[in-house]
Every structure is written in structure tokens, then in C-alpha cells.
């Protein structure tokens, strides 16, 4: 009975140790080693780096090569042939030069992480750069400064940039929807005939099961227009005007620019 009681008590201690994650305090060394070796690996905590710390990951002070884009830090060591000393993209190592991904300016004096004033198109290009690094390299943490605070939370500036990128993505979606509703016309010019616009089921690169007719489509609040192929279903949408001297039912028009 005494032996069974000892075994039962040991099992209770083991279960308590596992439950409280205090194996190192209760288990003998041999059992502790057995338990730890078979425990699932715990996810590593995200690293938060100051700019001074990030600068050390330059392949010299430390063997790794780190860079930051929009405050996210990536290990690009495996791309040393691109990011190593003297290589084309070494400029980005040890810093956050988010703006320079767009400007293409690789001068250290002009390195900048300020992007809030960039146009929507440029912000989307910058987001694509970040997606590239997320896909091809390992994210190791965040940079304390412009985009993240010492707790790894977005700063007010970081939130502004995030909201602007979100707005840019929505604008892109809206523009894509607009093109699908009003696909661009095909266009050609010859000296003999002048400018011709016409519609097909693939005009504007938008595949569809209708052709449409060429019309002048005015953007909201603008005096300028573009040629769009209009279907019967959408002829009452938007601000649309027929081309002069063109049959309203024709899929092709010769126009004056």
C-alpha cells in the first residue's frame, strides 16, 4: 500500500508540474529532461529593437543582416549577395529607409522612414515591398521609433500610415470595380484615319460576355473624361456622353481629340 501511495503521489506531482508549467521546480533531473525534450516548442517572443541595436546587425558588428520597412524588422542574411557589404541593397541594412524603397535614392544622408505624405499608388507599392519581405525573409521583430513604441504597439504616426494604406487599398478596389463596370475602350491612331475607339469583349483587358458601345465617361467632379465601353445595363450609371458624329449603336467611333 505504501508503494502504491508513493507512486500515486508522484503522479500527482507530475501532473501538477505540467499543469502549472513548473516542471523545473518539482521533477527530478532525469524526469525533467525527459519532459522538456518532449514538450512542444514554445513560440519565440517578438524582438523589439532600438535603432542603435538594429544598426549592429550589419554583417560586421554582428554576422546577421537586418533591415526594417514600415517598422517591421526582417533578417535578410540569406540574401547576403544582395544586402552584404558593397552590394546593391546594402544601403537598407541596419535602418528603416521605407521612403527610399519608393524614391530609389540610396544616399545615406537621404535615408528616411517618413512616408505619410506619399500618394496612394506609392503607398501601395511600399506595401508590396513589405509583402515581398514577409514572403521571402524571416520577420524577427519591430523597430522602436516611428511606427512602434517600446511595447510593440503602433504609434499615432504608425496608425496614420496604416489608415492611409488601408484607404489606398480601398481606392484601388473601387477603381478596379469602376473599370469592370465601365471597361476602357481600345484606341488607335493613324495619320490617314485619325483616332479610333472601339469595344470588344476584351477591351481594356476586362474579359466579359458583352461588348458595349464607346462613350465619354466623366469622373465625378472632373471635366476630363475617358473612353469607356457602356453596356445597356449600365447606360444610366455615371456621367456619360455620346461621341459627336458617331452612331449611338456602333461599337466603333472615329473621334476628334
C-alpha positions in Angstrom: 0.0 0.0 0.0 2.8 2.3 0.9 4.5 1.7 -2.5 1.2 2.5 -4.3 0.7 5.7 -2.3 4.2 6.9 -3.3 3.5 6.2 -7.0 0.2 7.9 -6.8 1.7 11.0 -5.1 4.5 11.1 -7.7 1.9 11.1 -10.5 0.0 13.9 -8.8 3.3 15.9 -8.5 4.0 15.3 -12.2 0.5 16.4 -13.3 0.7 19.5 -11.1 4.1 20.3 -12.5 2.8 20.0 -16.1 -0.4 21.9 -15.4 1.5 24.8 -13.7 4.4 24.8 -16.2 6.7 24.4 -13.1 8.4 21.2 -14.1 11.9 22.5 -13.2 10.8 23.1 -9.6 9.2 19.7 -8.8 10.6 17.0 -11.1 13.9 15.1 -10.6 16.6 15.9 -13.2 16.1 12.7 -15.3 12.3 13.2 -15.5 12.7 16.9 -16.1 15.0 16.3 -19.0 12.6 13.7 -20.4 9.6 16.1 -20.0 11.4 19.1 -21.5 12.7 17.2 -24.5 9.2 16.1 -25.4 7.5 19.4 -24.8 6.2 21.3 -27.9 8.5 24.1 -28.8 7.3 27.5 -27.5 6.9 30.3 -30.0 9.8 32.7 -29.7 8.8 36.2 -28.5 9.0 39.1 -30.9 12.1 41.1 -30.6 11.9 44.8 -30.1 15.0 46.7 -31.3 16.1 50.3 -30.9 17.7 52.0 -33.9 21.1 51.7 -32.2 20.6 47.9 -31.8 19.4 47.5 -35.3 22.5 49.2 -36.7 24.6 46.5 -35.2 23.1 43.9 -37.5 25.2 44.9 -40.4 27.3 41.8 -41.1 30.3 43.2 -39.3 29.4 44.1 -35.7 27.1 41.1 -35.8 27.0 38.4 -38.5 23.3 38.9 -39.3 21.9 41.4 -41.8 18.7 43.1 -40.6 16.6 45.8 -42.2 13.3 47.5 -41.3 10.4 48.6 -43.5 7.5 50.4 -42.0 8.8 49.4 -38.6 8.9 45.7 -39.2 12.4 44.1 -38.9 13.5 41.3 -41.3 16.6 39.1 -41.3 17.9 39.2 -44.9 21.2 37.4 -44.1 20.4 34.6 -46.6 20.3 37.3 -49.3 23.8 38.5 -48.5 24.7 38.6 -52.2 22.2 41.5 -52.4 22.5 43.0 -48.9 26.1 42.4 -47.9 28.8 45.0 -47.7 29.3 46.6 -51.1 26.2 45.0 -52.6 23.3 46.9 -54.3 20.9 46.9 -51.4 23.3 47.2 -48.5 22.0 50.7 -48.1 18.9 49.4 -46.4 20.7 47.3 -43.8 20.7 48.5 -40.2 18.0 51.1 -40.7 14.4 51.8 -41.7 14.6 53.6 -45.1 11.0 52.9 -46.1 10.7 56.1 -48.2 13.8 55.1 -50.2 12.1 51.9 -51.5 9.9 54.3 -53.5 12.3 57.1 -54.3 15.2 54.9 -55.3 17.6 57.3 -53.6 20.4 55.2 -52.0 22.3 58.0 -50.3 22.7 57.5 -46.5 22.2 61.2 -45.9 18.7 61.0 -47.5 17.6 57.8 -45.7 14.1 58.3 -44.3 11.2 56.3 -42.8 8.7 59.1 -43.4 6.0 58.0 -45.9 2.7 59.5 -44.7 2.8 62.2 -47.4 3.2 59.7 -50.3 0.5 59.2 -52.8 -1.9 56.2 -52.6 -0.2 54.5 -55.5 3.3 54.8 -53.9 1.9 53.6 -50.5 0.6 50.5 -52.3 4.0 50.0 -53.9 5.6 50.2 -50.5 3.1 47.7 -49.1 4.1 45.3 -51.9 7.7 45.7 -50.8 6.8 44.7 -47.2 4.8 41.7 -48.5 7.9 40.7 -50.5 10.0 40.6 -47.3 7.3 38.8 -45.4 7.2 36.1 -48.1 10.9 35.7 -48.8 12.6 36.5 -45.4 12.1 36.0 -41.7 10.4 38.7 -39.6 12.3 39.0 -36.4 10.5 41.8 -34.7 9.8 45.5 -34.7 11.8 48.7 -34.6 11.0 51.1 -31.7 10.6 54.5 -33.1 8.4 56.0 -35.8 5.9 53.1 -36.2 6.1 51.1 -32.9 6.6 52.1 -29.3 8.6 50.3 -26.6 5.7 47.8 -26.1 5.5 46.9 -29.8 2.2 48.8 -30.2 1.5 51.1 -33.2 2.4 54.7 -32.5 0.0 57.5 -33.6 2.1 58.0 -36.7 2.1 54.3 -37.4 -1.7 54.3 -37.2 -1.9 57.2 -39.6 0.2 55.4 -42.2 -1.7 52.2 -41.6 -5.0 54.0 -42.2 -3.6 55.7 -45.4 -2.5 52.3 -46.8 -6.0 50.9 -46.0 -7.6 53.8 -47.8 -5.2 53.3 -50.7 -6.3 49.6 -51.0 -9.9 50.6 -50.9 -9.4 53.2 -53.6 -7.7 50.5 -55.7 -10.6 48.2 -55.2 -13.0 51.0 -56.2 -11.0 51.8 -59.3 -11.0 48.1 -60.2 -14.7 47.9 -59.8 -15.2 51.0 -61.9 -13.1 49.5 -64.7 -15.2 46.3 -64.6 -18.4 48.3 -64.8 -17.0 50.7 -67.4 -14.2 48.9 -69.2 -11.7 51.2 -71.1 -12.1 51.3 -74.9 -9.5 50.1 -77.4 -7.7 53.0 -79.0 -5.6 53.5 -82.1 -4.4 56.4 -84.2 -3.3 56.5 -87.9 -2.4 59.5 -90.0 -5.0 58.5 -92.6 -8.0 58.0 -90.3 -7.1 59.8 -87.1 -8.2 58.4 -83.7 -10.5 55.4 -83.4 -12.0 54.0 -80.3 -13.9 50.7 -80.2 -15.2 48.0 -77.9 -14.8 44.2 -77.8 -15.4 41.5 -75.2 -11.8 42.0 -74.1 -11.3 45.8 -74.5 -9.4 47.4 -71.6 -8.2 44.0 -70.6 -11.5 43.2 -68.9 -12.9 39.9 -70.0 -16.7 39.9 -70.2 -19.7 38.4 -72.1 -20.8 41.7 -73.6 -19.2 44.3 -75.9 -20.7 47.7 -75.2 -20.5 51.0 -77.1 -17.9 53.7 -76.8 -18.9 56.7 -74.7 -17.2 59.6 -72.9 -17.2 58.8 -69.2 -16.7 61.8 -66.9 -15.2 61.1 -63.5 -17.1 62.7 -60.5 -16.1 66.3 -60.0 -13.9 66.3 -63.1 -14.2 68.0 -66.5 -12.0 65.4 -68.1 -13.2 62.1 -69.4 -12.0 58.7 -70.7 -13.5 56.4 -73.3 -15.5 53.6 -71.7 -17.5 50.7 -73.1 -21.0 51.0 -71.9 -23.5 48.1 -71.7 -27.2 48.5 -71.9 -27.4 47.5 -68.2 -25.1 50.4 -67.1 -26.1 53.1 -69.6 -27.9 55.0 -66.8 -25.0 54.9 -64.4 -22.3 57.6 -64.2 -21.9 60.8 -66.2 -21.9 59.6 -69.8 -21.9 61.4 -73.1 -22.1 60.2 -76.7 -19.3 61.0 -79.2 -20.2 63.5 -81.8 -20.8 62.2 -85.4 -20.9 58.6 -84.2 -23.8 56.2 -84.5 -25.0 55.6 -80.9 -25.4 51.9 -81.6 -21.9 51.5 -83.2 -19.2 49.6 -81.3 -16.5 51.7 -83.1 -16.1 55.5 -83.4 -13.7 57.9 -85.1 -13.3 60.9 -82.8 -11.6 64.2 -82.6 -9.0 64.7 -79.8 
